[in-house]
Amino acid sequence: MLQSYRVKGINESITLKLNAKAVALAEEGRKIYNLTAGQLPCKPMSELIELMRGELNFLKSFQYAPVPGIRELRDKFLHRFFATRDLENSPLEAKLDCAISNGGKHALGNALGALVNPGDEVILIAPYWLTYRPLVELWGGVAKVVSSTLYDQFIPSIAEIEKAITPKTRAIIVNSPNNPTGIHYPKDWMERFGKMLLEHQEVSVISDEIYFDLSYFDPGPTYFYQLYPELLNRTIIVDGISKNMACTGLRIGFTIAPAELIAAIGRLQGQTTSGANTLVQRALVELDFDLISTFLEPIRNQLRNNARSLRESFRQADLSNCWYQSTSAFYFLVDFSTTPMFQRFAKSSEETEEISDYATDICSDLLEKHGVALVPTADFGTPNCARISLVLEERPFAEAINLVVEYLNQEK
Ligand SMILES: Cc1ncc(COP(=O)(O)O)c(C=O)c1O
């Protein structure tokens, strides 16, 4: 059957292929350390589970929710946003609204659908979450990439971002805390970013803040619009309950933006997916959101301990060239090109303009030889690197990192 150019342009996820390989090896009886997870390996807080159980008794829980979400929940998400970003009593509070969608990814797709016309440019900052590019392209947009590297701690140059802005630029996607680097951009970067935006009135920002609650080293994340609140007039915040409430499968995300854009998102969602899961929304209306930080406390401790143990293992093994301090989200990005092992893969390559990517071969080799699964990040806009997930329990995590370190230092 003929297929549209849209779906032909979407690649199968390399992560899925590697995961399938990890599962096959585990089924053969091999001990496998899976460091690919983008979700917490635990159930949500018991209060939420109980509330969902209670909602099973109501017919309404099984019927359509209002398209942009249940009003009380939209208001709760808005309230929490203003409270956690120190923006309470801002005059802009009245101008913003919230729409609830089927997960953060859907919120992002809606935001791009409501903003981007064919041919419009959207600036991505590499390393970026791998879904941004296909979503931009699905709506007919053109992704323009500004890169950051390990040498600048994955903090992109504002001058480079400004250089990438053209009359066709519709939006910049910023993701802090970041997947896959596990860092959040510092306050002074946000200050300079905000200042630069003031000079480009026609550019909107999509701020993907899905890991906001998951920073484990102070200072926590700050955003440009906290320093220049007038920028909220052209900012779309994307968030959800997948990461901070351990609810990836419940599919609840949300968008906070100027009310007229939220209305447009509502129209788009009304003719595509309708409102998000009613039962979960009703339970969330009743949930005390102050419980989120209590729920996350042991998780943040574990992420911090794993980040520290990774640092120590790299330091002891003289791998400081590829080490930096991760501070948030679930991840650390390892740059293979700075490690002794890399020569085995790069040796055979011919000099070309394009940077060749060996990360998929390396991850496959690491999995076969040492039983550790990582996510290669070429699709995140960063070749020759891989994402390490920090969510595993501390002991198996340390064992896995020792195997990774041993592998990275093998020259032959
Ligand atoms: C940076 C980033 N944004 C958005 C999402 C989407 O989350 P959801 O599972 O709610 O669709 C993810 C999920 O991995 C992510 O890493």
The ligand as an SDF file (V2000), in Angstrom:
LIG
                    3D

 16 16  0  0  0  0  0  0  0  0999 V2000
   12.4570   15.8830   27.2570 C   0  0  0  0  0  0  0  0  0  0  0  0
   11.1770   15.1650   27.2090 C   0  0  0  0  0  0  0  0  0  0  0  0
   10.0630   15.8380   26.9180 N   0  0  0  0  0  0  0  0  0  0  0  0
    8.8700   15.2560   26.8670 C   0  0  0  0  0  0  0  0  0  0  0  0
    8.7380   13.8910   27.1160 C   0  0  0  0  0  0  0  0  0  0  0  0
    7.3640   13.2770   26.9690 C   0  0  0  0  0  0  0  0  0  0  0  0
    6.8780   12.6810   28.0560 O   0  0  0  0  0  0  0  0  0  0  0  0
    5.5140   11.8630   28.0300 P   0  0  0  0  0  0  0  0  0  0  0  0
    5.8890   10.4850   28.4200 O   0  0  0  0  0  0  0  0  0  0  0  0
    4.6440   12.5550   29.0420 O   0  0  0  0  0  0  0  0  0  0  0  0
    4.9330   11.9240   26.6650 O   0  0  0  0  0  0  0  0  0  0  0  0
    9.8800   13.1340   27.4150 C   0  0  0  0  0  0  0  0  0  0  0  0
    9.7930   11.6800   27.6380 C   0  0  0  0  0  0  0  0  0  0  0  0
   10.7470   10.9510   27.6070 O   0  0  0  0  0  0  0  0  0  0  0  0
   11.1250   13.7910   27.4730 C   0  0  0  0  0  0  0  0  0  0  0  0
   12.2510   13.1260   27.7930 O   0  0  0  0  0  0  0  0  0  0  0  0
  1  2  1  0
  2  3  1  0
  2 15  2  0
  3  4  2  0
  4  5  1  0
  5  6  1  0
  5 12  2  0
  6  7  1  0
  7  8  1  0
  8  9  2  0
  8 10  1  0
  8 11  1  0
 12 13  1  0
 12 15  1  0
 13 14  2  0
 15 16  1  0
M  END
$$$$
